[in-house]
Amino acid sequence: MPKGEKTKTKTSAITDLRTINAQARVQSGFTLLELLVVLIILSIAMSVTVSFVGKANLGNDLKLASRKVIAAARQARLAAISENREVLFEIDSKTRTLGADDFVRKSSLPDSINIKAVTAKSEQTRPSRAGVRFFPDGGSTGGRVTLSDGNRKISVIIDWLSGRTFVEEPDGEKRDPKTR
């Protein structure tokens, strides 16, 4: 061994490792203040997101209700064609139900949706009940079911000649629900 060179002993090597570990422990991790700031930012972001999602769901009830009306009317039309007999599709604004004879299962609409049905006078069996009669050739007596949630409205139109259903948007344009 040359002069002036120190030899490291086992104990000095262990002491060096302990010093390095202690420094690493001091420098790693987050302070409590940093964690609190991150949690506050996350909670603000979540509250903003929840409020936007809540507003987006308001329109979902209206869309769901219009899809229920369309599906039930289409089922009634198909039943009339396949059974080769007339089928009456009814909407009751008082009980908030819709369906047709024995072919279409009765379903209900959400309480948040207002219902207004305009049909042929001969198909209005009660003040709160309106109907559309589908014929074996696919035609119908026709009608319009307007659904609204206070802010928006959607009209489902049942064509009297063809019996097909259309959605009328607020801009007045008729669209086939399949292409939406």
C-alpha positions as CSV (number, residue, x, y, z in Angstrom):
1,M,0.0,0.0,0.0
2,P,1.4,3.4,-0.9
3,K,1.9,5.9,1.7
4,G,-0.8,8.5,2.4
5,E,-3.5,6.2,1.1
6,K,-6.1,5.5,3.7
7,T,-7.8,2.2,3.7
8,K,-11.5,2.0,4.2
9,T,-12.5,-0.1,6.9
10,K,-15.8,-2.0,7.1
11,T,-17.2,0.4,9.6
12,S,-16.5,3.5,7.6
13,A,-18.2,2.0,4.5
14,I,-21.3,1.2,6.5
15,T,-21.3,4.8,7.9
16,D,-21.1,6.2,4.4
17,L,-24.1,4.1,3.3
18,R,-26.1,5.2,6.3
19,T,-25.3,8.8,5.5
20,I,-26.4,8.4,1.8
21,N,-29.6,6.6,2.9
22,A,-30.4,9.4,5.4
23,Q,-30.0,12.0,2.8
24,A,-32.1,10.1,0.3
25,R,-34.9,9.8,2.9
26,V,-34.8,13.5,3.6
27,Q,-35.1,14.4,-0.1
28,S,-37.7,11.9,-1.2
29,G,-41.5,12.2,-0.6
30,F,-44.0,15.0,-0.5
31,T,-44.8,17.4,2.3
32,L,-48.2,17.4,3.9
33,L,-48.8,20.9,2.5
34,E,-48.1,19.7,-1.1
35,L,-50.6,16.7,-0.6
36,L,-53.3,19.1,0.7
37,V,-52.9,21.4,-2.3
38,V,-53.2,18.5,-4.7
39,L,-56.3,17.2,-2.9
40,I,-58.0,20.6,-3.1
41,I,-57.3,21.0,-6.8
42,L,-58.7,17.5,-7.4
43,S,-61.8,18.2,-5.4
44,I,-62.5,21.4,-7.4
45,A,-62.0,19.6,-10.7
46,M,-64.4,16.8,-9.6
47,S,-67.1,19.2,-8.5
48,V,-66.9,21.0,-11.9
49,T,-67.1,17.7,-13.8
50,V,-70.0,16.5,-11.8
51,S,-72.0,19.7,-12.4
52,F,-71.4,19.3,-16.2
53,V,-72.4,15.7,-16.2
54,G,-75.5,16.5,-14.2
55,K,-76.6,19.1,-16.8
56,A,-75.9,16.6,-19.6
57,N,-78.2,14.0,-18.0
58,L,-81.1,16.4,-18.1
59,G,-81.5,15.9,-21.9
60,N,-81.1,12.1,-21.5
61,D,-84.6,11.7,-20.0
62,L,-86.0,13.5,-23.0
63,K,-84.1,11.4,-25.5
64,L,-85.0,8.2,-23.6
65,A,-88.7,9.1,-23.6
66,S,-88.7,9.9,-27.4
67,R,-87.0,6.5,-28.1
68,K,-89.6,4.7,-26.0
69,V,-92.4,6.3,-28.0
70,I,-90.7,5.5,-31.3
71,A,-90.0,1.9,-30.3
72,A,-93.6,1.3,-29.1
73,A,-95.1,2.9,-32.2
74,R,-92.9,0.8,-34.4
75,Q,-93.8,-2.4,-32.5
76,A,-97.5,-1.6,-32.9
77,R,-97.1,-1.0,-36.6
78,L,-95.2,-4.3,-37.1
79,A,-97.8,-6.1,-35.0
80,A,-100.6,-4.8,-37.3
81,I,-98.7,-5.9,-40.4
82,S,-97.7,-9.3,-39.1
83,E,-101.1,-10.1,-37.5
84,N,-103.0,-8.6,-40.5
85,R,-105.3,-6.6,-38.2
86,E,-105.7,-3.2,-36.7
87,V,-103.6,-2.3,-33.6
88,L,-104.3,0.7,-31.4
89,F,-101.2,2.4,-30.0
90,E,-102.2,4.5,-26.9
91,I,-100.5,7.2,-24.9
92,D,-102.0,8.2,-21.6
93,S,-100.7,11.5,-20.3
94,K,-102.3,11.1,-16.9
95,T,-100.7,7.7,-16.0
96,R,-97.7,8.5,-18.2
97,T,-97.9,5.1,-20.0
98,L,-97.8,4.0,-23.6
99,G,-98.4,0.7,-25.3
100,A,-100.6,-1.1,-27.8
101,D,-103.2,-3.9,-27.2
102,D,-101.5,-7.2,-26.3
103,F,-98.6,-6.8,-28.7
104,V,-96.6,-3.9,-27.2
105,R,-95.7,-4.1,-23.5
106,K,-96.9,-1.1,-21.6
107,S,-94.0,1.2,-20.6
108,S,-93.9,4.4,-18.6
109,L,-92.3,7.7,-19.1
110,P,-90.3,9.7,-16.5
111,D,-92.1,12.2,-14.3
112,S,-89.8,15.0,-15.5
113,I,-91.2,14.8,-19.0
114,N,-94.4,16.6,-20.2
115,I,-96.5,14.8,-22.7
116,K,-98.8,16.3,-25.3
117,A,-100.4,14.0,-28.0
118,V,-102.4,15.2,-31.0
119,T,-104.2,12.4,-32.8
120,A,-107.4,11.9,-34.8
121,K,-110.5,12.7,-32.7
122,S,-111.9,9.1,-33.3
123,E,-108.8,7.7,-31.5
124,Q,-109.2,9.8,-28.3
125,T,-110.9,7.4,-25.9
126,R,-110.5,9.6,-22.8
127,P,-109.5,13.2,-22.2
128,S,-106.0,12.1,-21.1
129,R,-105.7,9.2,-23.6
130,A,-104.9,9.5,-27.3
131,G,-104.2,6.8,-29.8
132,V,-102.9,6.0,-33.2
133,R,-104.5,3.1,-35.1
134,F,-102.1,1.1,-37.3
135,F,-103.6,-0.8,-40.2
136,P,-102.5,-4.1,-41.8
137,D,-101.1,-2.3,-44.8
138,G,-98.7,-0.3,-42.6
139,G,-100.7,2.9,-42.7
140,S,-102.1,4.7,-39.6
141,T,-104.4,7.4,-38.4
142,G,-101.3,9.4,-37.8
143,G,-100.4,11.7,-34.9
144,R,-97.8,13.8,-33.1
145,V,-96.4,13.2,-29.6
146,T,-94.6,16.2,-28.2
147,L,-92.3,15.6,-25.2
148,S,-90.7,18.4,-23.3
149,D,-88.5,18.8,-20.2
150,G,-89.2,22.5,-19.6
151,N,-86.1,23.6,-21.6
152,R,-86.3,21.5,-24.8
153,K,-88.9,19.6,-26.7
154,I,-88.9,16.8,-29.2
155,S,-91.9,15.8,-31.3
156,V,-92.4,12.2,-32.5
157,I,-94.5,12.2,-35.7
158,I,-96.4,9.2,-36.9
159,D,-97.1,9.6,-40.6
160,W,-100.8,8.8,-41.5
161,L,-100.0,7.4,-44.9
162,S,-97.0,5.2,-44.3
163,G,-97.2,4.7,-40.5
164,R,-93.5,5.5,-40.2
165,T,-92.2,7.5,-37.3
166,F,-90.0,10.6,-37.5
167,V,-88.4,12.9,-35.0
168,E,-89.0,16.6,-35.5
169,E,-86.2,18.7,-34.2
170,P,-86.7,22.2,-32.7
171,D,-85.5,23.7,-36.0
172,G,-88.6,22.1,-37.7
173,E,-86.6,19.5,-39.7
174,K,-87.9,15.9,-39.7
175,R,-85.3,13.2,-39.2
176,D,-85.5,9.4,-39.2
177,P,-84.3,8.3,-35.8
178,K,-82.1,5.6,-37.4
179,T,-79.8,8.2,-39.0
180,R,-79.1,10.2,-35.9
